[in-house]
Amino acid sequence: MIANQQTAESGEQLTNLRVSVIGTGYLGTTHAAGMAELGHHVIGLDTDAGKVAQLSAGHVPFFEPGLQDLLGRGLASGRLRFTTSYPDVAANADIHFLCVGTPQQAGSDSADLRYVDAAMQSLAAELTEPCLVVGKSTVPAGTATRLAQALRQRAPAGEGVDLAWNPEFLREGYAVKDTLRPDRLVFGVDTDTAEKQLRAVYNDVIDGGCPVIVTDLATAELVKVAANSFLATKISFINAMAEICEVTGADVATLAEALGHDDRIGPRFLKAGLGFGGGCLPKDIRAFMARAEELGVVQAVSFLREVDAINLRRRARMIDLSVEVLGGRVDGKRIGVWGAAFKPDSDDIRDSPALDVASALQTRGADVGVYDPEALTNARKKYPQLDYCSSALDAARDTDLILHLTEWEEFRIIEPATLDGITRAKHILDGRNALNPDKWRAAGWTYRALGRP
């Protein structure tokens, strides 16, 4: 039953819906808090009792700007709570958002759907009344149709259970904004009822002018992986140009500026540097290729292999450049690394280019000290062999070389003069093309960056 007793079939406005969010990782926690902010009654579910306890106490177990406050408001309003019980969720929600992770399979490029399947099976067993299940997880093409069939077969409510797909487009560091003020909403549906219920969920967002694309399940599944593949391609394109610039003496930053003024291209994601990482782009483009191969159309996305290869080559180039600047060897040298997260405004270190480079240099014999404003706790767990520092200046102390590898504002605004007498040598490599070359060189530093003379 809908919480306010108005039915989707009636066409009347639905408000204060009863919503569940299955999985309280990065996506699920943000979505649950966002749904409560939009006025719905939300119950978040996770099988990890420790995580549920943390969230229930108002603590977000990862860093995302603005999310802690959003969570606190939801809990204080009484519209948001968390549980480990599927029966609790089924009894207290009519619309269920599936937000569990789809990591890359060990030893394979394919997406690991075990968590999606397990969550769907556990939820289906408890669905005794008509309801809507909405997938938000990034899944291979064909998954939604398979899950829809399994859901209706296993749920006691049978054909009364609808499945829709509503892909997420969250950017780490901007996830709260992207939830409450997205640039588009995609509804993959096969019934009018499902579309009406989704429009009710996002009523305030739609009234605010957000475009809505209504499509089928297969297209909705493809939107997220296609978007990520396009972004990855654009990033790797400018990094491929950086490789050309390095051998021709051209400046990739100026090249990107010139390209960006073309309205057909635009300036966004045309910033050369160390490349992309994180839990989405790398694994999504690999899973896309794997699924395309299964479908017999791998030629259509074969270019993504080179996109991935270009991205990884930038890390290798940063290592080679470090060796070059240090006179041909890094063993016994002290290197300070500014950045551990894969991007600023996040504590996510999954497939972090910064830590990949830092670890490789440490393996070659360098003494590597790392500082990041938010990601050190996570970094210490995965890379315990590295030395971790309390500040950017601490990481720079007695160094022969500084590497700027994550574009935090804290690093961008550092004045070279503040490092006088702290470092052993004045060498800095800008892996993000975010520092001012003229300022650093004027202060007596050797400044190098990927793709710049």
VENCORBEL-V561016 format. One record per residue. N is the residue number from 0. OMEGA is omega in degrees with one decimal (* if undefined). NEAR is the number of other C-alpha atoms within 12 Angstrom. D_LAST is the distance of its C-alpha to the last C-alpha in whole Angstrom. Layout:
n->N omega->OMEGA near->NEAR d_last->D_LAST
n->N omega->OMEGA near->NEAR d_last->D_LAST
This chain:
n->0 omega->173.7 near->24 d_last->65
n->1 omega->-169.8 near->31 d_last->63
n->2 omega->-176.8 near->22 d_last->63
n->3 omega->174.1 near->18 d_last->64
n->4 omega->173.8 near->17 d_last->67
n->5 omega->-175.3 near->19 d_last->65
n->6 omega->178.3 near->23 d_last->64
n->7 omega->-177.5 near->31 d_last->61
n->8 omega->-177.2 near->18 d_last->64
n->9 omega->-176.9 near->14 d_last->66
n->10 omega->178.9 near->16 d_last->62
n->11 omega->179.7 near->18 d_last->63
n->12 omega->176.7 near->23 d_last->60
n->13 omega->179.5 near->28 d_last->59
n->14 omega->177.3 near->29 d_last->58
n->15 omega->-178.1 near->30 d_last->58
n->16 omega->175.4 near->38 d_last->57
n->17 omega->-170.8 near->39 d_last->58
n->18 omega->170.0 near->48 d_last->55
n->19 omega->175.8 near->50 d_last->53
n->20 omega->-177.2 near->51 d_last->50
n->21 omega->-176.2 near->51 d_last->50
n->22 omega->-177.3 near->43 d_last->47
n->23 omega->169.3 near->41 d_last->46
n->24 omega->-177.8 near->33 d_last->42
n->25 omega->-179.7 near->37 d_last->39
n->26 omega->-173.6 near->40 d_last->40
n->27 omega->179.4 near->41 d_last->44
n->28 omega->179.9 near->50 d_last->44
n->29 omega->-178.7 near->48 d_last->42
n->30 omega->-179.6 near->50 d_last->44
n->31 omega->179.7 near->48 d_last->47
n->32 omega->178.6 near->49 d_last->47
n->33 omega->178.4 near->44 d_last->46
n->34 omega->176.6 near->45 d_last->49
n->35 omega->178.4 near->38 d_last->51
n->36 omega->178.4 near->35 d_last->49
n->37 omega->173.3 near->33 d_last->50
n->38 omega->-179.0 near->29 d_last->54
n->39 omega->174.0 near->37 d_last->54
n->40 omega->-166.8 near->37 d_last->56
n->41 omega->172.7 near->45 d_last->54
n->42 omega->179.7 near->47 d_last->54
n->43 omega->-178.5 near->53 d_last->52
n->44 omega->170.6 near->45 d_last->52
n->45 omega->178.2 near->38 d_last->51
n->46 omega->178.9 near->23 d_last->52
n->47 omega->-177.1 near->19 d_last->51
n->48 omega->178.7 near->18 d_last->53
n->49 omega->178.7 near->19 d_last->51
n->50 omega->178.2 near->27 d_last->48
n->51 omega->178.7 near->29 d_last->51
n->52 omega->178.3 near->22 d_last->53
n->53 omega->-177.8 near->23 d_last->49
n->54 omega->179.2 near->38 d_last->49
n->55 omega->177.7 near->32 d_last->52
n->56 omega->177.2 near->20 d_last->52
n->57 omega->-178.7 near->25 d_last->49
n->58 omega->175.4 near->23 d_last->46
n->59 omega->-174.7 near->31 d_last->43
n->60 omega->175.0 near->28 d_last->42
n->61 omega->-177.1 near->31 d_last->38
n->62 omega->172.7 near->33 d_last->36
n->63 omega->-175.6 near->33 d_last->36
n->64 omega->175.9 near->24 d_last->36
n->65 omega->-174.6 near->26 d_last->39
n->66 omega->179.2 near->38 d_last->41
n->67 omega->179.1 near->27 d_last->43
n->68 omega->179.6 near->21 d_last->44
n->69 omega->178.0 near->34 d_last->45
n->70 omega->-179.1 near->40 d_last->47
n->71 omega->179.3 near->29 d_last->49
n->72 omega->180.0 near->26 d_last->50
n->73 omega->178.9 near->35 d_last->51
n->74 omega->-177.8 near->29 d_last->53
n->75 omega->-179.0 near->18 d_last->55
n->76 omega->-175.3 near->19 d_last->56
n->77 omega->-179.5 near->20 d_last->58
n->78 omega->-174.9 near->31 d_last->56
n->79 omega->173.2 near->41 d_last->54
n->80 omega->-175.5 near->42 d_last->55
n->81 omega->-176.2 near->42 d_last->54
n->82 omega->171.3 near->31 d_last->56
n->83 omega->-169.8 near->30 d_last->56
n->84 omega->173.9 near->27 d_last->59
n->85 omega->174.7 near->31 d_last->59
n->86 omega->177.3 near->20 d_last->62
n->87 omega->180.0 near->25 d_last->61
n->88 omega->-176.9 near->37 d_last->58
n->89 omega->-178.2 near->40 d_last->61
n->90 omega->-171.1 near->25 d_last->63
n->91 omega->177.3 near->34 d_last->61
n->92 omega->179.3 near->39 d_last->59
n->93 omega->177.6 near->43 d_last->59
n->94 omega->-173.1 near->47 d_last->55
n->95 omega->177.8 near->50 d_last->53
n->96 omega->179.9 near->46 d_last->50
n->97 omega->-173.2 near->48 d_last->48
n->98 omega->-178.3 near->38 d_last->45
n->99 omega->-175.7 near->36 d_last->45
n->100 omega->174.3 near->33 d_last->42
n->101 omega->-176.7 near->34 d_last->41
n->102 omega->176.0 near->32 d_last->39
n->103 omega->178.5 near->30 d_last->37
n->104 omega->175.1 near->19 d_last->40
n->105 omega->178.8 near->12 d_last->40
n->106 omega->-178.4 near->9 d_last->39
n->107 omega->175.0 near->15 d_last->39
n->108 omega->-174.7 near->26 d_last->36
n->109 omega->175.7 near->28 d_last->39
n->110 omega->177.6 near->34 d_last->40
n->111 omega->-175.4 near->29 d_last->43
n->112 omega->-178.1 near->25 d_last->45
n->113 omega->-176.1 near->19 d_last->48
n->114 omega->175.7 near->26 d_last->47
n->115 omega->-178.1 near->33 d_last->48
n->116 omega->-178.9 near->28 d_last->51
n->117 omega->179.4 near->24 d_last->52
n->118 omega->-179.3 near->34 d_last->52
n->119 omega->179.2 near->40 d_last->54
n->120 omega->-179.1 near->27 d_last->56
n->121 omega->179.1 near->28 d_last->57
n->122 omega->-176.2 near->45 d_last->57
n->123 omega->-177.1 near->39 d_last->59
n->124 omega->-175.8 near->25 d_last->62
n->125 omega->-173.2 near->31 d_last->63
n->126 omega->-178.8 near->37 d_last->62
n->127 omega->-179.8 near->26 d_last->66
n->128 omega->176.5 near->26 d_last->66
n->129 omega->-177.7 near->31 d_last->64
n->130 omega->178.0 near->44 d_last->60
n->131 omega->173.1 near->48 d_last->56
n->132 omega->-174.3 near->45 d_last->54
n->133 omega->177.0 near->45 d_last->50
n->134 omega->172.8 near->45 d_last->47
n->135 omega->-178.5 near->39 d_last->44
n->136 omega->177.3 near->48 d_last->42
n->137 omega->-172.8 near->45 d_last->40
n->138 omega->177.0 near->49 d_last->42
n->139 omega->178.3 near->43 d_last->42
n->140 omega->179.9 near->34 d_last->44
n->141 omega->-177.8 near->24 d_last->47
n->142 omega->-175.8 near->34 d_last->48
n->143 omega->178.9 near->39 d_last->49
n->144 omega->178.1 near->27 d_last->52
n->145 omega->-178.5 near->21 d_last->53
n->146 omega->179.1 near->35 d_last->53
n->147 omega->179.2 near->34 d_last->55
n->148 omega->-179.5 near->21 d_last->57
n->149 omega->-178.7 near->26 d_last->58
n->150 omega->-177.8 near->39 d_last->58
n->151 omega->177.7 near->31 d_last->61
n->152 omega->-172.6 near->21 d_last->62
n->153 omega->-177.3 near->23 d_last->62
n->154 omega->175.8 near->31 d_last->63
n->155 omega->179.2 near->22 d_last->66
n->156 omega->174.4 near->22 d_last->66
n->157 omega->-176.6 near->24 d_last->65
n->158 omega->177.4 near->23 d_last->64
n->159 omega->-180.0 near->26 d_last->64
n->160 omega->176.4 near->37 d_last->60
n->161 omega->171.8 near->43 d_last->58
n->162 omega->176.2 near->45 d_last->54
n->163 omega->175.9 near->44 d_last->51
n->164 omega->-175.1 near->47 d_last->47
n->165 omega->-172.3 near->46 d_last->45
n->166 omega->177.8 near->42 d_last->41
n->167 omega->178.6 near->41 d_last->39
n->168 omega->-176.1 near->34 d_last->36
n->169 omega->171.8 near->34 d_last->35
n->170 omega->178.5 near->28 d_last->32
n->171 omega->-174.5 near->34 d_last->32
n->172 omega->179.7 near->27 d_last->31
n->173 omega->-170.0 near->25 d_last->33
n->174 omega->179.6 near->32 d_last->36
n->175 omega->177.3 near->34 d_last->39
n->176 omega->-177.2 near->25 d_last->38
n->177 omega->177.0 near->26 d_last->37
n->178 omega->-175.1 near->37 d_last->41
n->179 omega->-179.9 near->37 d_last->42
n->180 omega->-177.9 near->27 d_last->40
n->181 omega->178.8 near->28 d_last->39
n->182 omega->171.5 near->22 d_last->37
n->183 omega->172.9 near->26 d_last->40
n->184 omega->177.6 near->35 d_last->43
n->185 omega->178.5 near->36 d_last->43
n->186 omega->171.3 near->39 d_last->47
n->187 omega->-173.5 near->37 d_last->48
n->188 omega->172.0 near->35 d_last->52
n->189 omega->173.0 near->26 d_last->55
n->190 omega->176.0 near->25 d_last->57
n->191 omega->-180.0 near->23 d_last->58
n->192 omega->-179.9 near->27 d_last->59
n->193 omega->179.2 near->37 d_last->56
n->194 omega->-179.3 near->36 d_last->54
n->195 omega->-180.0 near->31 d_last->56
n->196 omega->177.8 near->40 d_last->56
n->197 omega->176.3 near->44 d_last->52
n->198 omega->177.5 near->33 d_last->52
n->199 omega->178.4 near->33 d_last->54
n->200 omega->-174.6 near->43 d_last->52
n->201 omega->-174.2 near->40 d_last->49
n->202 omega->-178.0 near->30 d_last->51
n->203 omega->179.3 near->26 d_last->50
n->204 omega->-179.9 near->28 d_last->46
n->205 omega->177.8 near->23 d_last->48
n->206 omega->177.9 near->15 d_last->50
n->207 omega->175.1 near->15 d_last->46
n->208 omega->-179.3 near->16 d_last->45
n->209 omega->176.7 near->21 d_last->43
n->210 omega->177.9 near->19 d_last->43
n->211 omega->175.3 near->24 d_last->45
n->212 omega->179.0 near->24 d_last->45
n->213 omega->-174.4 near->28 d_last->48
n->214 omega->178.5 near->25 d_last->48
n->215 omega->-177.2 near->27 d_last->49
n->216 omega->-175.2 near->37 d_last->48
n->217 omega->180.0 near->29 d_last->46
n->218 omega->179.6 near->29 d_last->44
n->219 omega->177.6 near->39 d_last->44
n->220 omega->-173.9 near->35 d_last->42
n->221 omega->-174.1 near->36 d_last->40
n->222 omega->-175.1 near->35 d_last->38
n->223 omega->-177.7 near->33 d_last->36
n->224 omega->176.7 near->37 d_last->35
n->225 omega->178.7 near->30 d_last->34
n->226 omega->179.7 near->24 d_last->32
n->227 omega->178.7 near->35 d_last->30
n->228 omega->178.1 near->34 d_last->30
n->229 omega->179.0 near->24 d_last->28
n->230 omega->178.8 near->29 d_last->26
n->231 omega->179.3 near->40 d_last->25
n->232 omega->-179.3 near->32 d_last->24
n->233 omega->177.9 near->33 d_last->22
n->234 omega->-178.4 near->36 d_last->20
n->235 omega->176.7 near->37 d_last->19
n->236 omega->-177.5 near->35 d_last->19
n->237 omega->175.1 near->40 d_last->16
n->238 omega->172.2 near->45 d_last->15
n->239 omega->175.9 near->35 d_last->15
n->240 omega->177.1 near->33 d_last->13
n->241 omega->177.1 near->40 d_last->10
n->242 omega->178.2 near->31 d_last->11
n->243 omega->-179.0 near->21 d_last->11
n->244 omega->-176.6 near->24 d_last->8
n->245 omega->-179.8 near->24 d_last->7
n->246 omega->179.6 near->16 d_last->9
n->247 omega->-176.9 near->14 d_last->9
n->248 omega->178.4 near->16 d_last->5
n->249 omega->-177.8 near->19 d_last->6
n->250 omega->-175.4 near->29 d_last->6
n->251 omega->179.5 near->34 d_last->9
n->252 omega->177.7 near->32 d_last->10
n->253 omega->176.9 near->23 d_last->11
n->254 omega->179.9 near->26 d_last->12
n->255 omega->178.7 near->33 d_last->14
n->256 omega->-179.8 near->20 d_last->16
n->257 omega->178.5 near->18 d_last->17
n->258 omega->-174.5 near->23 d_last->19
n->259 omega->178.6 near->21 d_last->20
n->260 omega->174.9 near->15 d_last->22
n->261 omega->-176.7 near->14 d_last->24
n->262 omega->179.7 near->10 d_last->27
n->263 omega->-176.4 near->9 d_last->28
n->264 omega->179.0 near->18 d_last->24
n->265 omega->-173.8 near->16 d_last->24
n->266 omega->-173.0 near->22 d_last->21
n->267 omega->-179.7 near->20 d_last->23
n->268 omega->174.3 near->25 d_last->21
n->269 omega->179.8 near->34 d_last->18
n->270 omega->-177.4 near->40 d_last->16
n->271 omega->178.8 near->41 d_last->13
n->272 omega->-173.2 near->48 d_last->14
n->273 omega->176.1 near->47 d_last->16
n->274 omega->-173.7 near->49 d_last->19
n->275 omega->175.1 near->47 d_last->22
n->276 omega->177.7 near->38 d_last->25
n->277 omega->-174.8 near->30 d_last->29
n->278 omega->-175.9 near->33 d_last->32
n->279 omega->-170.9 near->40 d_last->32
n->280 omega->-177.1 near->41 d_last->29
n->281 omega->-175.8 near->40 d_last->29
n->282 omega->-179.2 near->37 d_last->33
n->283 omega->-179.4 near->42 d_last->33
n->284 omega->177.6 near->44 d_last->31
n->285 omega->177.8 near->38 d_last->33
n->286 omega->177.7 near->39 d_last->36
n->287 omega->178.1 near->43 d_last->36
n->288 omega->-179.4 near->35 d_last->35
n->289 omega->-180.0 near->31 d_last->38
n->290 omega->177.7 near->30 d_last->40
n->291 omega->177.6 near->26 d_last->40
n->292 omega->177.4 near->20 d_last->40
n->293 omega->-178.8 near->17 d_last->44
n->294 omega->178.3 near->16 d_last->44
n->295 omega->-179.4 near->13 d_last->44
n->296 omega->-175.9 near->14 d_last->41
n->297 omega->179.5 near->19 d_last->38
n->298 omega->-176.8 near->17 d_last->36
n->299 omega->-178.2 near->16 d_last->36
n->300 omega->-178.1 near->27 d_last->33
n->301 omega->179.2 near->23 d_last->32
n->302 omega->-179.0 near->22 d_last->29
n->303 omega->176.6 near->36 d_last->28
n->304 omega->178.2 near->27 d_last->28
n->305 omega->174.0 near->23 d_last->25
n->306 omega->179.0 near->33 d_last->24
n->307 omega->-177.8 near->36 d_last->25
n->308 omega->177.1 near->25 d_last->23
n->309 omega->-179.0 near->32 d_last->20
n->310 omega->-179.3 near->38 d_last->20
n->311 omega->178.8 near->31 d_last->21
n->312 omega->179.7 near->27 d_last->19
n->313 omega->177.4 near->40 d_last->16
n->314 omega->178.6 near->36 d_last->18
n->315 omega->180.0 near->28 d_last->18
n->316 omega->177.5 near->32 d_last->14
n->317 omega->177.2 near->40 d_last->14
n->318 omega->179.3 near->38 d_last->17
n->319 omega->-180.0 near->23 d_last->16
n->320 omega->176.8 near->33 d_last->13
n->321 omega->178.7 near->43 d_last->15
n->322 omega->-179.6 near->29 d_last->17
n->323 omega->-178.0 near->17 d_last->14
n->324 omega->-178.5 near->28 d_last->14
n->325 omega->171.8 near->28 d_last->17
n->326 omega->174.2 near->15 d_last->18
n->327 omega->177.9 near->14 d_last->19
n->328 omega->-178.3 near->21 d_last->22
n->329 omega->-177.5 near->29 d_last->22
n->330 omega->-178.7 near->21 d_last->26
n->331 omega->179.6 near->19 d_last->28
n->332 omega->175.9 near->29 d_last->24
n->333 omega->-179.3 near->35 d_last->25
n->334 omega->175.6 near->49 d_last->22
n->335 omega->-178.5 near->49 d_last->23
n->336 omega->175.0 near->51 d_last->22
n->337 omega->177.7 near->50 d_last->22
n->338 omega->175.4 near->49 d_last->23
n->339 omega->177.8 near->50 d_last->26
n->340 omega->-178.6 near->44 d_last->27
n->341 omega->176.6 near->41 d_last->25
n->342 omega->178.9 near->42 d_last->25
n->343 omega->179.3 near->37 d_last->26
n->344 omega->179.4 near->30 d_last->29
n->345 omega->171.7 near->36 d_last->31
n->346 omega->-177.2 near->35 d_last->32
n->347 omega->179.9 near->39 d_last->31
n->348 omega->179.8 near->37 d_last->30
n->349 omega->-179.4 near->30 d_last->31
n->350 omega->-177.9 near->29 d_last->28
n->351 omega->175.3 near->38 d_last->26
n->352 omega->-178.2 near->42 d_last->22
n->353 omega->-178.2 near->50 d_last->22
n->354 omega->175.3 near->50 d_last->25
n->355 omega->178.8 near->37 d_last->24
n->356 omega->-179.3 near->45 d_last->21
n->357 omega->-179.3 near->45 d_last->23
n->358 omega->-179.9 near->32 d_last->26
n->359 omega->178.9 near->29 d_last->25
n->360 omega->177.2 near->39 d_last->23
n->361 omega->178.2 near->31 d_last->27
n->362 omega->179.2 near->20 d_last->28
n->363 omega->174.6 near->23 d_last->26
n->364 omega->178.7 near->20 d_last->28
n->365 omega->172.2 near->31 d_last->26
n->366 omega->-169.1 near->32 d_last->27
n->367 omega->175.6 near->42 d_last->26
n->368 omega->-173.3 near->45 d_last->27
n->369 omega->171.6 near->49 d_last->26
n->370 omega->174.5 near->43 d_last->27
n->371 omega->-177.5 near->44 d_last->28
n->372 omega->-174.0 near->32 d_last->30
n->373 omega->-166.5 near->33 d_last->32
n->374 omega->-173.8 near->37 d_last->31
n->375 omega->-179.9 near->34 d_last->32
n->376 omega->178.6 near->25 d_last->36
n->377 omega->-178.8 near->27 d_last->35
n->378 omega->-179.1 near->35 d_last->32
n->379 omega->-178.4 near->25 d_last->35
n->380 omega->-174.6 near->14 d_last->37
n->381 omega->-178.0 near->20 d_last->35
n->382 omega->-176.2 near->29 d_last->33
n->383 omega->-177.1 near->19 d_last->35
n->384 omega->-178.4 near->22 d_last->34
n->385 omega->176.4 near->33 d_last->31
n->386 omega->-177.9 near->28 d_last->31
n->387 omega->-169.9 near->34 d_last->31
n->388 omega->-172.9 near->28 d_last->31
n->389 omega->-178.8 near->21 d_last->32
n->390 omega->176.9 near->23 d_last->30
n->391 omega->178.9 near->37 d_last->26
n->392 omega->177.2 near->30 d_last->27
n->393 omega->178.9 near->26 d_last->29
n->394 omega->-178.8 near->35 d_last->26
n->395 omega->-172.8 near->40 d_last->24
n->396 omega->176.4 near->31 d_last->27
n->397 omega->-178.3 near->25 d_last->27
n->398 omega->170.9 near->34 d_last->23
n->399 omega->-176.3 near->36 d_last->21
n->400 omega->172.7 near->43 d_last->18
n->401 omega->175.1 near->49 d_last->18
n->402 omega->174.9 near->52 d_last->17
n->403 omega->-168.5 near->49 d_last->17
n->404 omega->173.6 near->46 d_last->18
n->405 omega->-166.9 near->47 d_last->21
n->406 omega->173.4 near->35 d_last->20
n->407 omega->177.5 near->30 d_last->24
n->408 omega->179.1 near->20 d_last->24
n->409 omega->179.7 near->23 d_last->25
n->410 omega->-176.3 near->34 d_last->22
n->411 omega->-174.4 near->26 d_last->20
n->412 omega->178.7 near->17 d_last->22
n->413 omega->175.4 near->24 d_last->22
n->414 omega->-179.3 near->21 d_last->22
n->415 omega->-177.1 near->32 d_last->20
n->416 omega->-179.5 near->19 d_last->23
n->417 omega->-180.0 near->18 d_last->25
n->418 omega->178.9 near->27 d_last->24
n->419 omega->179.2 near->21 d_last->25
n->420 omega->-179.8 near->15 d_last->27
n->421 omega->-178.8 near->22 d_last->27
n->422 omega->177.5 near->28 d_last->24
n->423 omega->178.3 near->21 d_last->24
n->424 omega->-177.2 near->26 d_last->20
n->425 omega->177.0 near->33 d_last->18
n->426 omega->176.6 near->37 d_last->15
n->427 omega->175.4 near->42 d_last->14
n->428 omega->-177.3 near->44 d_last->12
n->429 omega->-177.9 near->38 d_last->12
n->430 omega->-178.8 near->44 d_last->14
n->431 omega->-179.8 near->44 d_last->15
n->432 omega->-174.6 near->36 d_last->12
n->433 omega->180.0 near->31 d_last->15
n->434 omega->-179.5 near->32 d_last->14
n->435 omega->-176.4 near->25 d_last->14
n->436 omega->-177.0 near->28 d_last->10
n->437 omega->-178.5 near->14 d_last->12
n->438 omega->-178.9 near->18 d_last->15
n->439 omega->-180.0 near->29 d_last->14
n->440 omega->178.8 near->20 d_last->13
n->441 omega->179.0 near->15 d_last->16
n->442 omega->175.2 near->20 d_last->18
n->443 omega->-178.4 near->18 d_last->17
n->444 omega->164.9 near->29 d_last->15
n->445 omega->-179.4 near->27 d_last->12
n->446 omega->174.7 near->34 d_last->10
n->447 omega->177.6 near->36 d_last->8
n->448 omega->-178.6 near->41 d_last->8
n->449 omega->176.0 near->46 d_last->9
n->450 omega->-178.8 near->37 d_last->7
n->451 omega->-177.8 near->33 d_last->4
n->452 omega->* near->22 d_last->0
